[in-house]
Amino acid sequence: MRPLRRLYDWMLHWAHTRWGTPALGLLSFAESSFFPIPPDPLLMALALGRPARAFGFAAVCTGASVLGGLAGYGIGVAAWSLVGDWFFAHVPGVTPDAFGRVEVLYQNWDFWAVFLAGLTPIPYKVFTLSAGVFAINLPIFVIASAVSRGLRFFVEAWLIHRFGAPITAFIDRWFNLLTLAFGVLLIGGFLLIEWVL
């Protein structure tokens, strides 16, 4: 838990600097293909600090995440034969087994697979990279990513706008438990994929 907590704290420290918005964009972009922690904690911290800009932060998060998804798609299309082994070895959630399950999903439900990955704790990066590897329809990929990521981040911005500081206090107090819950949801997401198949 400690390395993850340090990474989480490092992310949150950007909320107290003038670089908060660019950091949010960069982390949202990176999370779509390789960064292990989603941008949600930084989005919430920034929205708490400047509630009037909560929806603007959600827009930055959404746009950067979709662009990062396109970068992941591009990696899958153009460079997977060169970098695939590195991703499998070093990026959490990106495994050959996950790719195999996602390939089958794409054959029947390409839009819904990307949509659910963008909205839930299922690792979005697995779907962005594999979308390029398996060459799913690019407009479908972009629309599903934009709708799901936008829904996720704008709902969070609304929650912060509506409920304020108690949400962040809750996350800080229960971080370890929430991390475990997130992991359970993540594993559950993969088990659900396996069960559906």
DAWO-V960318 format. One line per field, one symbol per residue. ss: DSSP state (a for helix, b for strand, c for the rest). phi: phi as a letter, one per 40 degrees, with the letter a starting at -180 (. if undefined). A space follows every 50 residues. Layout:
ss=???
phi=???
This chain:
ss=caaaaaaaaaaaaaaacccaaaaaaaaaaaaccccccccaaaaaaaaaac aaaaaaaaaaaaaaaaaaaaaaaaaaaacaaaaaaaaaaacccccaaaaa aaaaaaaaaaaaaaaaaaaccccaaaaaaaaaaccccaaaaaaaaaaaaa aaaaaaaaaaaaacaaaaaaaaacaaaaaaaaaaaaaaaaaaaaaac
phi=.ccccccccccccccbbccdcccdccccccccbaccbccdccdccccccb dcbdccccccccccccccccccdccccbbcccbdcccccbbdgcbdcccc ccdcdccbbdccccdccccbcdcdccccccdcdcfcdcdccccccccccc dcccccccccccbgddccdccccbdcccccccccccccccccdcccc
